[in-house]
């Protein structure tokens, strides 16, 4: 007689066997169990981001929209999607920047491409081992005043990716 291994506490033995799994992973590459939760960052999902933004209840929603449009305007090959429950942007399969919407006190952007360490800007903060840099903006006035610099950072990052 074959005995199945004990199921892990709090999780089903196989997430692929769950009947609701397809509904939970809409828009996510579920080619194999090893890829569960991995998002294809080469596909533009603007419609999904638009729907997400339409439902978003956040004190800096207008600032996020302003900066989202600015980021997308840098290059027509920039794709967007929802990552970390926020708009995220990639170029040629390389992540550029993702909004962090957990904070309700300010606008927070995470540049999580390690090449960003090669860009000098007064906006980029932090010295994380994995190369992340943060941008924090306090309000709409701050967002408008720094939109051009944010676009310059994205342009520079794309140039570094293309090398």
Secondary structure by P-SEA (a helix, b strand, c coil): ccccccccccccccccccccccccccccccccccccccccccccaaaaaaaaaaaccccaaaaaaaaaaaaaaccccbbbbbcccccccccccccccccccccccbbbbbccccccccccccccccccccbbbbbbbccaaaaaacaaaaaaaaaaaaaaaac
